[in-house]
């Protein structure tokens, strides 16, 4: 069995933190003590692996927002997810 990169595990854990629906790179970086560059690289890998999604709606400060698919499903009602799917975006 292949080892999972510890950085990826840290980023996923931060994205699934129940205190937050969506996370910014800065927020994940602060929580994990990883550099912003490491967090961004991990997010790219996780998006490519279809584990993480990026919201089409930025934060109030204009930063990109991220969540795992599972976390998004837990925090978002079915009607909102269906509406977003029809509009082809995650909110």
PDB file of N, CA, C and O in Angstrom, chain B, residues numbered from 101:
ATOM      1  N   UNK B 101       0.845  -1.179   0.000  1.00  0.00           N
ATOM      2  CA  UNK B 101       0.000   0.000   0.000  1.00  0.00           C
ATOM      3  C   UNK B 101       0.893   1.246   0.000  1.00  0.00           C
ATOM      4  O   UNK B 101       1.866   1.316   0.751  1.00  0.00           O
ATOM      5  N   UNK B 102       0.567   2.203  -0.823  1.00  0.00           N
ATOM      6  CA  UNK B 102       1.355   3.431  -0.938  1.00  0.00           C
ATOM      7  C   UNK B 102       1.124   4.325   0.278  1.00  0.00           C
ATOM      8  O   UNK B 102       0.015   4.412   0.806  1.00  0.00           O
ATOM      9  N   UNK B 103       2.197   4.986   0.708  1.00  0.00           N
ATOM     10  CA  UNK B 103       2.081   5.921   1.818  1.00  0.00           C
ATOM     11  C   UNK B 103       1.422   7.208   1.342  1.00  0.00           C
ATOM     12  O   UNK B 103       1.650   7.663   0.221  1.00  0.00           O
ATOM     13  N   UNK B 104       0.609   7.781   2.205  1.00  0.00           N
ATOM     14  CA  UNK B 104      -0.030   9.057   1.890  1.00  0.00           C
ATOM     15  C   UNK B 104       0.864  10.163   2.428  1.00  0.00           C
ATOM     16  O   UNK B 104       1.356  10.090   3.554  1.00  0.00           O
ATOM     17  N   UNK B 105       1.063  11.174   1.618  1.00  0.00           N
ATOM     18  CA  UNK B 105       1.893  12.312   2.011  1.00  0.00           C
ATOM     19  C   UNK B 105       1.302  12.961   3.264  1.00  0.00           C
ATOM     20  O   UNK B 105       0.127  13.329   3.266  1.00  0.00           O
ATOM     21  N   UNK B 106       2.095  13.106   4.327  1.00  0.00           N
ATOM     22  CA  UNK B 106       1.584  13.720   5.566  1.00  0.00           C
ATOM     23  C   UNK B 106       1.029  15.128   5.353  1.00  0.00           C
ATOM     24  O   UNK B 106       0.100  15.536   6.049  1.00  0.00           O
ATOM     25  N   UNK B 107       1.590  15.872   4.399  1.00  0.00           N
ATOM     26  CA  UNK B 107       1.067  17.214   4.120  1.00  0.00           C
ATOM     27  C   UNK B 107      -0.366  17.135   3.607  1.00  0.00           C
ATOM     28  O   UNK B 107      -1.212  17.950   3.974  1.00  0.00           O
ATOM     29  N   UNK B 108      -0.631  16.147   2.755  1.00  0.00           N
ATOM     30  CA  UNK B 108      -1.986  15.988   2.231  1.00  0.00           C
ATOM     31  C   UNK B 108      -2.949  15.648   3.360  1.00  0.00           C
ATOM     32  O   UNK B 108      -4.069  16.157   3.402  1.00  0.00           O
ATOM     33  N   UNK B 109      -2.511  14.786   4.275  1.00  0.00           N
ATOM     34  CA  UNK B 109      -3.359  14.425   5.410  1.00  0.00           C
ATOM     35  C   UNK B 109      -3.680  15.646   6.279  1.00  0.00           C
ATOM     36  O   UNK B 109      -4.814  15.813   6.728  1.00  0.00           O
ATOM     37  N   UNK B 110      -2.680  16.491   6.512  1.00  0.00           N
ATOM     38  CA  UNK B 110      -2.904  17.710   7.301  1.00  0.00           C
ATOM     39  C   UNK B 110      -3.898  18.640   6.625  1.00  0.00           C
ATOM     40  O   UNK B 110      -4.783  19.198   7.275  1.00  0.00           O
ATOM     41  N   UNK B 111      -3.748  18.801   5.322  1.00  0.00           N
ATOM     42  CA  UNK B 111      -4.643  19.699   4.576  1.00  0.00           C
ATOM     43  C   UNK B 111      -6.065  19.152   4.581  1.00  0.00           C
ATOM     44  O   UNK B 111      -7.012  19.911   4.789  1.00  0.00           O
ATOM     45  N   UNK B 112      -6.233  17.860   4.358  1.00  0.00           N
ATOM     46  CA  UNK B 112      -7.574  17.269   4.378  1.00  0.00           C
ATOM     47  C   UNK B 112      -8.201  17.437   5.760  1.00  0.00           C
ATOM     48  O   UNK B 112      -9.376  17.788   5.865  1.00  0.00           O
ATOM     49  N   UNK B 113      -7.438  17.192   6.811  1.00  0.00           N
ATOM     50  CA  UNK B 113      -7.971  17.349   8.168  1.00  0.00           C
ATOM     51  C   UNK B 113      -8.420  18.789   8.414  1.00  0.00           C
ATOM     52  O   UNK B 113      -9.467  19.012   9.021  1.00  0.00           O
ATOM     53  N   UNK B 114      -7.647  19.761   7.953  1.00  0.00           N
ATOM     54  CA  UNK B 114      -8.025  21.167   8.125  1.00  0.00           C
ATOM     55  C   UNK B 114      -9.273  21.504   7.314  1.00  0.00           C
ATOM     56  O   UNK B 114     -10.129  22.256   7.779  1.00  0.00           O
ATOM     57  N   UNK B 115      -9.380  20.958   6.118  1.00  0.00           N
ATOM     58  CA  UNK B 115     -10.550  21.224   5.282  1.00  0.00           C
ATOM     59  C   UNK B 115     -11.812  20.597   5.866  1.00  0.00           C
ATOM     60  O   UNK B 115     -12.919  21.067   5.604  1.00  0.00           O
ATOM     61  N   UNK B 116     -11.650  19.544   6.650  1.00  0.00           N
ATOM     62  CA  UNK B 116     -12.808  18.862   7.232  1.00  0.00           C
ATOM     63  C   UNK B 116     -13.089  19.309   8.668  1.00  0.00           C
ATOM     64  O   UNK B 116     -13.917  18.709   9.353  1.00  0.00           O
ATOM     65  N   UNK B 117     -12.414  20.343   9.118  1.00  0.00           N
ATOM     66  CA  UNK B 117     -12.645  20.892  10.458  1.00  0.00           C
ATOM     67  C   UNK B 117     -14.093  21.363  10.548  1.00  0.00           C
ATOM     68  O   UNK B 117     -14.530  22.202   9.760  1.00  0.00           O
ATOM     69  N   UNK B 118     -14.819  20.831  11.491  1.00  0.00           N
ATOM     70  CA  UNK B 118     -16.259  21.102  11.612  1.00  0.00           C
ATOM     71  C   UNK B 118     -16.582  22.557  11.938  1.00  0.00           C
ATOM     72  O   UNK B 118     -17.737  22.968  11.827  1.00  0.00           O
ATOM     73  N   UNK B 119     -15.590  23.335  12.334  1.00  0.00           N
ATOM     74  CA  UNK B 119     -15.835  24.754  12.649  1.00  0.00           C
ATOM     75  C   UNK B 119     -15.990  25.601  11.389  1.00  0.00           C
ATOM     76  O   UNK B 119     -16.424  26.751  11.470  1.00  0.00           O
ATOM     77  N   UNK B 120     -15.643  25.052  10.230  1.00  0.00           N
ATOM     78  CA  UNK B 120     -15.646  25.818   8.983  1.00  0.00           C
ATOM     79  C   UNK B 120     -16.335  25.044   7.871  1.00  0.00           C
ATOM     80  O   UNK B 120     -16.173  23.830   7.749  1.00  0.00           O
ATOM     81  N   UNK B 121     -17.104  25.762   7.064  1.00  0.00           N
ATOM     82  CA  UNK B 121     -17.715  25.142   5.875  1.00  0.00           C
ATOM     83  C   UNK B 121     -16.721  25.163   4.729  1.00  0.00           C
ATOM     84  O   UNK B 121     -16.540  24.156   4.046  1.00  0.00           O
ATOM     85  N   UNK B 122     -16.080  26.290   4.514  1.00  0.00           N
ATOM     86  CA  UNK B 122     -15.081  26.477   3.465  1.00  0.00           C
ATOM     87  C   UNK B 122     -13.813  27.003   4.105  1.00  0.00           C
ATOM     88  O   UNK B 122     -13.868  27.642   5.156  1.00  0.00           O
ATOM     89  N   UNK B 123     -12.657  26.741   3.479  1.00  0.00           N
ATOM     90  CA  UNK B 123     -11.380  27.205   4.008  1.00  0.00           C
ATOM     91  C   UNK B 123     -10.578  27.922   2.925  1.00  0.00           C
ATOM     92  O   UNK B 123     -10.663  27.589   1.743  1.00  0.00           O
ATOM     93  N   UNK B 124      -9.802  28.908   3.352  1.00  0.00           N
ATOM     94  CA  UNK B 124      -8.865  29.587   2.457  1.00  0.00           C
ATOM     95  C   UNK B 124      -7.488  28.956   2.614  1.00  0.00           C
ATOM     96  O   UNK B 124      -7.234  28.232   3.576  1.00  0.00           O
ATOM     97  N   UNK B 125      -6.604  29.234   1.667  1.00  0.00           N
ATOM     98  CA  UNK B 125      -5.226  28.764   1.767  1.00  0.00           C
ATOM     99  C   UNK B 125      -4.602  29.313   3.053  1.00  0.00           C
ATOM    100  O   UNK B 125      -3.907  28.593   3.770  1.00  0.00           O
ATOM    101  N   UNK B 126      -4.853  30.587   3.334  1.00  0.00           N
ATOM    102  CA  UNK B 126      -4.305  31.198   4.554  1.00  0.00           C
ATOM    103  C   UNK B 126      -4.796  30.486   5.811  1.00  0.00           C
ATOM    104  O   UNK B 126      -4.006  30.209   6.713  1.00  0.00           O
ATOM    105  N   UNK B 127      -6.075  30.192   5.876  1.00  0.00           N
ATOM    106  CA  UNK B 127      -6.636  29.522   7.040  1.00  0.00           C
ATOM    107  C   UNK B 127      -6.049  28.135   7.243  1.00  0.00           C
ATOM    108  O   UNK B 127      -5.722  27.748   8.365  1.00  0.00           O
ATOM    109  N   UNK B 128      -5.919  27.391   6.154  1.00  0.00           N
ATOM    110  CA  UNK B 128      -5.333  26.044   6.242  1.00  0.00           C
ATOM    111  C   UNK B 128      -3.864  26.143   6.635  1.00  0.00           C
ATOM    112  O   UNK B 128      -3.375  25.341   7.431  1.00  0.00           O
ATOM    113  N   UNK B 129      -3.166  27.119   6.084  1.00  0.00           N
ATOM    114  CA  UNK B 129      -1.753  27.315   6.396  1.00  0.00           C
ATOM    115  C   UNK B 129      -1.574  27.615   7.887  1.00  0.00           C
ATOM    116  O   UNK B 129      -0.690  27.053   8.533  1.00  0.00           O
ATOM    117  N   UNK B 130      -2.401  28.487   8.422  1.00  0.00           N
ATOM    118  CA  UNK B 130      -2.310  28.835   9.845  1.00  0.00           C
ATOM    119  C   UNK B 130      -2.618  27.633  10.732  1.00  0.00           C
ATOM    120  O   UNK B 130      -1.931  27.408  11.728  1.00  0.00           O
ATOM    121  N   UNK B 131      -3.641  26.859  10.381  1.00  0.00           N
ATOM    122  CA  UNK B 131      -4.040  25.720  11.209  1.00  0.00           C
ATOM    123  C   UNK B 131      -3.009  24.598  11.167  1.00  0.00           C
ATOM    124  O   UNK B 131      -2.777  23.935  12.178  1.00  0.00           O
ATOM    125  N   UNK B 132      -2.390  24.378  10.013  1.00  0.00           N
ATOM    126  CA  UNK B 132      -1.482  23.234   9.852  1.00  0.00           C
ATOM    127  C   UNK B 132      -0.016  23.582  10.070  1.00  0.00           C
ATOM    128  O   UNK B 132       0.815  22.686  10.210  1.00  0.00           O
ATOM    129  N   UNK B 133       0.310  24.859  10.101  1.00  0.00           N
ATOM    130  CA  UNK B 133       1.701  25.342  10.163  1.00  0.00           C
ATOM    131  C   UNK B 133       2.488  25.006   8.899  1.00  0.00           C
ATOM    132  O   UNK B 133       3.718  25.047   8.902  1.00  0.00           O
ATOM    133  N   UNK B 134       1.785  24.675   7.824  1.00  0.00           N
ATOM    134  CA  UNK B 134       2.434  24.482   6.527  1.00  0.00           C
ATOM    135  C   UNK B 134       2.538  25.834   5.830  1.00  0.00           C
ATOM    136  O   UNK B 134       1.745  26.737   6.097  1.00  0.00           O
ATOM    137  N   UNK B 135       3.507  25.973   4.945  1.00  0.00           N
ATOM    138  CA  UNK B 135       3.608  27.215   4.178  1.00  0.00           C
ATOM    139  C   UNK B 135       2.413  27.311   3.228  1.00  0.00           C
ATOM    140  O   UNK B 135       1.797  26.303   2.884  1.00  0.00           O
ATOM    141  N   UNK B 136       2.104  28.514   2.819  1.00  0.00           N
ATOM    142  CA  UNK B 136       1.015  28.712   1.855  1.00  0.00           C
ATOM    143  C   UNK B 136       1.306  27.962   0.562  1.00  0.00           C
ATOM    144  O   UNK B 136       0.393  27.428  -0.068  1.00  0.00           O
ATOM    145  N   UNK B 137       2.574  27.921   0.167  1.00  0.00           N
ATOM    146  CA  UNK B 137       2.967  27.215  -1.052  1.00  0.00           C
ATOM    147  C   UNK B 137       2.696  25.717  -0.911  1.00  0.00           C
ATOM    148  O   UNK B 137       2.187  25.087  -1.839  1.00  0.00           O
ATOM    149  N   UNK B 138       3.037  25.140   0.260  1.00  0.00           N
ATOM    150  CA  UNK B 138       2.776  23.717   0.486  1.00  0.00           C
ATOM    151  C   UNK B 138       1.279  23.424   0.476  1.00  0.00           C
ATOM    152  O   UNK B 138       0.844  22.415  -0.078  1.00  0.00           O
ATOM    153  N   UNK B 139       0.495  24.305   1.088  1.00  0.00           N
ATOM    154  CA  UNK B 139      -0.962  24.123   1.107  1.00  0.00           C
ATOM    155  C   UNK B 139      -1.500  24.196  -0.316  1.00  0.00           C
ATOM    156  O   UNK B 139      -2.312  23.358  -0.709  1.00  0.00           O
ATOM    157  N   UNK B 140      -1.067  25.169  -1.084  1.00  0.00           N
ATOM    158  CA  UNK B 140      -1.554  25.319  -2.462  1.00  0.00           C
ATOM    159  C   UNK B 140      -1.182  24.096  -3.303  1.00  0.00           C
ATOM    160  O   UNK B 140      -2.008  23.602  -4.069  1.00  0.00           O
ATOM    161  N   UNK B 141       0.044  23.607  -3.168  1.00  0.00           N
ATOM    162  CA  UNK B 141       0.464  22.415  -3.910  1.00  0.00           C
ATOM    163  C   UNK B 141      -0.377  21.200  -3.512  1.00  0.00           C
ATOM    164  O   UNK B 141      -0.770  20.405  -4.365  1.00  0.00           O
ATOM    165  N   UNK B 142      -0.649  21.063  -2.213  1.00  0.00           N
ATOM    166  CA  UNK B 142      -1.484  19.955  -1.740  1.00  0.00           C
ATOM    167  C   UNK B 142      -2.897  20.078  -2.306  1.00  0.00           C
ATOM    168  O   UNK B 142      -3.488  19.083  -2.725  1.00  0.00           O
ATOM    169  N   UNK B 143      -3.436  21.293  -2.320  1.00  0.00           N
ATOM    170  CA  UNK B 143      -4.783  21.500  -2.860  1.00  0.00           C
ATOM    171  C   UNK B 143      -4.850  21.114  -4.335  1.00  0.00           C
ATOM    172  O   UNK B 143      -5.832  20.514  -4.771  1.00  0.00           O
ATOM    173  N   UNK B 144      -3.834  21.446  -5.093  1.00  0.00           N
ATOM    174  CA  UNK B 144      -3.809  21.072  -6.512  1.00  0.00           C
ATOM    175  C   UNK B 144      -3.866  19.553  -6.652  1.00  0.00           C
ATOM    176  O   UNK B 144      -4.631  19.027  -7.461  1.00  0.00           O
ATOM    177  N   UNK B 145      -3.052  18.851  -5.862  1.00  0.00           N
ATOM    178  CA  UNK B 145      -3.055  17.386  -5.918  1.00  0.00           C
ATOM    179  C   UNK B 145      -4.414  16.823  -5.512  1.00  0.00           C
ATOM    180  O   UNK B 145      -4.913  15.883  -6.132  1.00  0.00           O
ATOM    181  N   UNK B 146      -5.004  17.393  -4.481  1.00  0.00           N
ATOM    182  CA  UNK B 146      -6.288  16.899  -3.987  1.00  0.00           C
ATOM    183  C   UNK B 146      -7.433  17.214  -4.941  1.00  0.00           C
ATOM    184  O   UNK B 146      -8.378  16.433  -5.052  1.00  0.00           O
ATOM    185  N   UNK B 147      -7.360  18.335  -5.622  1.00  0.00           N
ATOM    186  CA  UNK B 147      -8.365  18.653  -6.640  1.00  0.00           C
ATOM    187  C   UNK B 147      -8.223  17.688  -7.807  1.00  0.00           C
ATOM    188  O   UNK B 147      -9.218  17.171  -8.315  1.00  0.00           O
ATOM    189  N   UNK B 148      -6.980  17.446  -8.234  1.00  0.00           N
ATOM    190  CA  UNK B 148      -6.733  16.498  -9.331  1.00  0.00           C
ATOM    191  C   UNK B 148      -7.221  15.093  -8.983  1.00  0.00           C
ATOM    192  O   UNK B 148      -7.658  14.349  -9.861  1.00  0.00           O
ATOM    193  N   UNK B 149      -7.145  14.733  -7.701  1.00  0.00           N
ATOM    194  CA  UNK B 149      -7.593  13.411  -7.247  1.00  0.00           C
ATOM    195  C   UNK B 149      -9.099  13.389  -6.959  1.00  0.00           C
ATOM    196  O   UNK B 149      -9.628  12.370  -6.514  1.00  0.00           O
ATOM    197  N   UNK B 150      -9.783  14.495  -7.206  1.00  0.00           N
ATOM    198  CA  UNK B 150     -11.224  14.642  -6.994  1.00  0.00           C
ATOM    199  C   UNK B 150     -11.622  14.456  -5.529  1.00  0.00           C
ATOM    200  O   UNK B 150     -12.681  13.906  -5.228  1.00  0.00           O
ATOM    201  N   UNK B 151     -10.759  14.921  -4.624  1.00  0.00           N
ATOM    202  CA  UNK B 151     -11.042  14.874  -3.189  1.00  0.00           C
ATOM    203  C   UNK B 151     -11.534  16.239  -2.718  1.00  0.00           C
ATOM    204  O   UNK B 151     -12.360  16.327  -1.810  1.00  0.00           O
ATOM    205  N   UNK B 152     -11.024  17.300  -3.337  1.00  0.00           N
ATOM    206  CA  UNK B 152     -11.309  18.672  -2.923  1.00  0.00           C
ATOM    207  C   UNK B 152     -12.000  19.429  -4.052  1.00  0.00           C
ATOM    208  O   UNK B 152     -11.735  19.197  -5.232  1.00  0.00           O
ATOM    209  N   UNK B 153     -12.888  20.334  -3.666  1.00  0.00           N
ATOM    210  CA  UNK B 153     -13.533  21.226  -4.626  1.00  0.00           C
ATOM    211  C   UNK B 153     -13.212  22.664  -4.247  1.00  0.00           C
ATOM    212  O   UNK B 153     -12.927  22.977  -3.091  1.00  0.00           O
ATOM    213  N   UNK B 154     -13.267  23.524  -5.249  1.00  0.00           N
ATOM    214  CA  UNK B 154     -13.075  24.958  -5.040  1.00  0.00           C
ATOM    215  C   UNK B 154     -14.399  25.654  -5.300  1.00  0.00           C
ATOM    216  O   UNK B 154     -15.053  25.405  -6.312  1.00  0.00           O
ATOM    217  N   UNK B 155     -14.783  26.514  -4.394  1.00  0.00           N
ATOM    218  CA  UNK B 155     -16.022  27.263  -4.560  1.00  0.00           C
ATOM    219  C   UNK B 155     -15.861  28.264  -5.697  1.00  0.00           C
ATOM    220  O   UNK B 155     -14.784  28.825  -5.899  1.00  0.00           O
ATOM    221  N   UNK B 156     -16.932  28.478  -6.426  1.00  0.00           N
ATOM    222  CA  UNK B 156     -16.913  29.508  -7.471  1.00  0.00           C
ATOM    223  C   UNK B 156     -17.134  30.885  -6.873  1.00  0.00           C
ATOM    224  O   UNK B 156     -16.929  31.903  -7.535  1.00  0.00           O
ATOM    225  N   UNK B 157     -17.558  30.910  -5.603  1.00  0.00           N
ATOM    226  CA  UNK B 157     -17.790  32.161  -4.897  1.00  0.00           C
ATOM    227  C   UNK B 157     -16.611  32.388  -3.946  1.00  0.00           C
ATOM    228  O   UNK B 157     -16.359  31.549  -3.082  1.00  0.00           O
ATOM    229  N   UNK B 158     -15.891  33.492  -4.083  1.00  0.00           N
ATOM    230  CA  UNK B 158     -14.747  33.733  -3.185  1.00  0.00           C
ATOM    231  C   UNK B 158     -15.200  34.175  -1.796  1.00  0.00           C
ATOM    232  O   UNK B 158     -16.373  34.465  -1.564  1.00  0.00           O
ATOM    233  N   UNK B 159     -14.237  34.218  -0.886  1.00  0.00           N
ATOM    234  CA  UNK B 159     -14.515  34.725   0.463  1.00  0.00           C
ATOM    235  C   UNK B 159     -14.820  36.217   0.387  1.00  0.00           C
ATOM    236  O   UNK B 159     -14.672  36.833  -0.669  1.00  0.00           O
ATOM    237  N   UNK B 160     -15.239  36.788   1.491  1.00  0.00           N
ATOM    238  CA  UNK B 160     -15.540  38.224   1.537  1.00  0.00           C
ATOM    239  C   UNK B 160     -14.315  39.059   1.173  1.00  0.00           C
ATOM    240  O   UNK B 160     -14.450  40.167   0.652  1.00  0.00           O
ATOM    241  N   UNK B 161     -13.120  38.530   1.447  1.00  0.00           N
ATOM    242  CA  UNK B 161     -11.889  39.261   1.126  1.00  0.00           C
ATOM    243  C   UNK B 161     -11.348  38.917  -0.260  1.00  0.00           C
ATOM    244  O   UNK B 161     -10.280  39.388  -0.650  1.00  0.00           O
ATOM    245  N   UNK B 162     -12.095  38.089  -1.006  1.00  0.00           N
ATOM    246  CA  UNK B 162     -11.701  37.757  -2.375  1.00  0.00           C
ATOM    247  C   UNK B 162     -10.823  36.532  -2.521  1.00  0.00           C
ATOM    248  O   UNK B 162     -10.368  36.233  -3.625  1.00  0.00           O
ATOM    249  N   UNK B 163     -10.571  35.810  -1.429  1.00  0.00           N
ATOM    250  CA  UNK B 163      -9.726  34.611  -1.492  1.00  0.00           C
ATOM    251  C   UNK B 163     -10.530  33.403  -1.971  1.00  0.00           C
ATOM    252  O   UNK B 163     -11.736  33.317  -1.740  1.00  0.00           O
ATOM    253  N   UNK B 164      -9.851  32.474  -2.639  1.00  0.00           N
ATOM    254  CA  UNK B 164     -10.485  31.231  -3.070  1.00  0.00           C
ATOM    255  C   UNK B 164     -10.828  30.393  -1.844  1.00  0.00           C
ATOM    256  O   UNK B 164     -10.113  30.411  -0.843  1.00  0.00           O
ATOM    257  N   UNK B 165     -11.933  29.658  -1.940  1.00  0.00           N
ATOM    258  CA  UNK B 165     -12.412  28.818  -0.853  1.00  0.00           C
ATOM    259  C   UNK B 165     -12.406  27.358  -1.278  1.00  0.00           C
ATOM    260  O   UNK B 165     -12.731  27.032  -2.420  1.00  0.00           O
ATOM    261  N   UNK B 166     -12.030  26.476  -0.346  1.00  0.00           N
ATOM    262  CA  UNK B 166     -11.901  25.053  -0.639  1.00  0.00           C
ATOM    263  C   UNK B 166     -12.584  24.218   0.430  1.00  0.00           C
ATOM    264  O   UNK B 166     -12.706  24.640   1.580  1.00  0.00           O
ATOM    265  N   UNK B 167     -13.030  23.023   0.040  1.00  0.00           N
ATOM    266  CA  UNK B 167     -13.590  22.036   0.963  1.00  0.00           C
ATOM    267  C   UNK B 167     -13.411  20.663   0.328  1.00  0.00           C
ATOM    268  O   UNK B 167     -13.236  20.552  -0.885  1.00  0.00           O
ATOM    269  N   UNK B 168     -13.455  19.619   1.150  1.00  0.00           N
ATOM    270  CA  UNK B 168     -13.483  18.279   0.564  1.00  0.00           C
ATOM    271  C   UNK B 168     -14.903  18.022   0.082  1.00  0.00           C
ATOM    272  O   UNK B 168     -15.850  18.650   0.555  1.00  0.00           O
ATOM    273  N   UNK B 169     -15.047  17.103  -0.853  1.00  0.00           N
ATOM    274  CA  UNK B 169     -16.392  16.748  -1.325  1.00  0.00           C
ATOM    275  C   UNK B 169     -17.255  16.275  -0.159  1.00  0.00           C
ATOM    276  O   UNK B 169     -18.413  16.675  -0.041  1.00  0.00           O
ATOM    277  N   UNK B 170     -16.697  15.424   0.702  1.00  0.00           N
ATOM    278  CA  UNK B 170     -17.464  14.886   1.828  1.00  0.00           C
ATOM    279  C   UNK B 170     -17.894  15.985   2.792  1.00  0.00           C
ATOM    280  O   UNK B 170     -19.035  16.005   3.254  1.00  0.00           O
ATOM    281  N   UNK B 171     -16.986  16.886   3.088  1.00  0.00           N
ATOM    282  CA  UNK B 171     -17.294  17.986   4.006  1.00  0.00           C
ATOM    283  C   UNK B 171     -18.389  18.876   3.413  1.00  0.00           C
ATOM    284  O   UNK B 171     -19.313  19.281   4.118  1.00  0.00           O
ATOM    285  N   UNK B 172     -18.285  19.175   2.135  1.00  0.00           N
ATOM    286  CA  UNK B 172     -19.292  19.988   1.450  1.00  0.00           C
ATOM    287  C   UNK B 172     -20.673  19.329   1.549  1.00  0.00           C
ATOM    288  O   UNK B 172     -21.671  20.001   1.808  1.00  0.00           O
ATOM    289  N   UNK B 173     -20.719  18.011   1.340  1.00  0.00           N
ATOM    290  CA  UNK B 173     -21.998  17.297   1.412  1.00  0.00           C
ATOM    291  C   UNK B 173     -22.582  17.339   2.823  1.00  0.00           C
ATOM    292  O   UNK B 173     -23.794  17.473   2.990  1.00  0.00           O
ATOM    293  N   UNK B 174     -21.724  17.225   3.837  1.00  0.00           N
ATOM    294  CA  UNK B 174     -22.203  17.250   5.225  1.00  0.00           C
ATOM    295  C   UNK B 174     -22.743  18.629   5.611  1.00  0.00           C
ATOM    296  O   UNK B 174     -23.682  18.722   6.402  1.00  0.00           O
ATOM    297  N   UNK B 175     -22.164  19.694   5.063  1.00  0.00           N
ATOM    298  CA  UNK B 175     -22.511  21.049   5.479  1.00  0.00           C
ATOM    299  C   UNK B 175     -23.544  21.718   4.583  1.00  0.00           C
ATOM    300  O   UNK B 175     -24.028  22.801   4.914  1.00  0.00           O
ATOM    301  N   UNK B 176     -23.888  21.110   3.473  1.00  0.00           N
ATOM    302  CA  UNK B 176     -24.775  21.762   2.522  1.00  0.00           C
ATOM    303  C   UNK B 176     -26.013  20.908   2.291  1.00  0.00           C
ATOM    304  O   UNK B 176     -25.912  19.698   2.083  1.00  0.00           O
ATOM    305  N   UNK B 177     -27.164  21.531   2.327  1.00  0.00           N
ATOM    306  CA  UNK B 177     -28.414  20.799   2.142  1.00  0.00           C
ATOM    307  C   UNK B 177     -28.493  20.251   0.725  1.00  0.00           C
ATOM    308  O   UNK B 177     -27.849  20.758  -0.194  1.00  0.00           O
ATOM    309  N   UNK B 178     -29.290  19.213   0.569  1.00  0.00           N
ATOM    310  CA  UNK B 178     -29.475  18.595  -0.738  1.00  0.00           C
ATOM    311  C   UNK B 178     -30.019  19.611  -1.741  1.00  0.00           C
ATOM    312  O   UNK B 178     -29.583  19.632  -2.892  1.00  0.00           O
ATOM    313  N   UNK B 179     -30.965  20.451  -1.321  1.00  0.00           N
ATOM    314  CA  UNK B 179     -31.553  21.419  -2.256  1.00  0.00           C
ATOM    315  C   UNK B 179     -30.501  22.423  -2.742  1.00  0.00           C
ATOM    316  O   UNK B 179     -30.508  22.800  -3.914  1.00  0.00           O
ATOM    317  N   UNK B 180     -29.597  22.858  -1.855  1.00  0.00           N
ATOM    318  CA  UNK B 180     -28.535  23.775  -2.277  1.00  0.00           C
ATOM    319  C   UNK B 180     -27.564  23.087  -3.224  1.00  0.00           C
ATOM    320  O   UNK B 180     -27.120  23.683  -4.206  1.00  0.00           O
ATOM    321  N   UNK B 181     -27.229  21.810  -2.926  1.00  0.00           N
ATOM    322  CA  UNK B 181     -26.310  21.078  -3.800  1.00  0.00           C
ATOM    323  C   UNK B 181     -26.918  20.875  -5.175  1.00  0.00           C
ATOM    324  O   UNK B 181     -26.227  21.000  -6.186  1.00  0.00           O
ATOM    325  N   UNK B 182     -28.214  20.560  -5.220  1.00  0.00           N
ATOM    326  CA  UNK B 182     -28.877  20.372  -6.517  1.00  0.00           C
ATOM    327  C   UNK B 182     -28.925  21.684  -7.293  1.00  0.00           C
ATOM    328  O   UNK B 182     -28.679  21.716  -8.499  1.00  0.00           O
ATOM    329  N   UNK B 183     -29.246  22.761  -6.590  1.00  0.00           N
ATOM    330  CA  UNK B 183     -29.263  24.076  -7.245  1.00  0.00           C
ATOM    331  C   UNK B 183     -27.905  24.440  -7.797  1.00  0.00           C
ATOM    332  O   UNK B 183     -27.797  24.947  -8.914  1.00  0.00           O
ATOM    333  N   UNK B 184     -26.861  24.182  -7.017  1.00  0.00           N
ATOM    334  CA  UNK B 184     -25.497  24.477  -7.474  1.00  0.00           C
ATOM    335  C   UNK B 184     -25.139  23.595  -8.661  1.00  0.00           C
ATOM    336  O   UNK B 184     -24.480  24.050  -9.596  1.00  0.00           O
ATOM    337  N   UNK B 185     -25.565  22.343  -8.631  1.00  0.00           N
ATOM    338  CA  UNK B 185     -25.266  21.443  -9.751  1.00  0.00           C
ATOM    339  C   UNK B 185     -25.941  21.940 -11.028  1.00  0.00           C
ATOM    340  O   UNK B 185     -25.352  21.884 -12.107  1.00  0.00           O
ATOM    341  N   UNK B 186     -27.161  22.418 -10.907  1.00  0.00           N
ATOM    342  CA  UNK B 186     -27.866  22.941 -12.081  1.00  0.00           C
ATOM    343  C   UNK B 186     -27.169  24.193 -12.609  1.00  0.00           C
ATOM    344  O   UNK B 186     -27.153  24.443 -13.814  1.00  0.00           O
ATOM    345  N   UNK B 187     -26.596  24.974 -11.697  1.00  0.00           N
ATOM    346  CA  UNK B 187     -25.857  26.157 -12.127  1.00  0.00           C
ATOM    347  C   UNK B 187     -24.401  25.831 -12.431  1.00  0.00           C
ATOM    348  O   UNK B 187     -23.637  26.697 -12.857  1.00  0.00           O
ATOM    349  N   UNK B 188     -24.013  24.540 -12.203  1.00  0.00           N
ATOM    350  CA  UNK B 188     -22.665  24.041 -12.455  1.00  0.00           C
ATOM    351  C   UNK B 188     -21.623  24.770 -11.621  1.00  0.00           C
ATOM    352  O   UNK B 188     -20.586  25.197 -12.127  1.00  0.00           O
ATOM    353  N   UNK B 189     -21.921  24.904 -10.323  1.00  0.00           N
ATOM    354  CA  UNK B 189     -20.963  25.546  -9.421  1.00  0.00           C
ATOM    355  C   UNK B 189     -21.219  25.104  -7.995  1.00  0.00           C
ATOM    356  O   UNK B 189     -22.301  24.618  -7.663  1.00  0.00           O
ATOM    357  N   UNK B 190     -20.203  25.281  -7.151  1.00  0.00           N
ATOM    358  CA  UNK B 190     -20.309  24.963  -5.726  1.00  0.00           C
ATOM    359  C   UNK B 190     -20.319  26.262  -4.954  1.00  0.00           C
ATOM    360  O   UNK B 190     -19.533  27.163  -5.243  1.00  0.00           O
ATOM    361  N   UNK B 191     -21.200  26.368  -3.976  1.00  0.00           N
ATOM    362  CA  UNK B 191     -21.224  27.580  -3.159  1.00  0.00           C
ATOM    363  C   UNK B 191     -21.067  27.232  -1.718  1.00  0.00           C
ATOM    364  O   UNK B 191     -21.061  28.119  -0.866  1.00  0.00           O
TER     365      UNK B 191
END
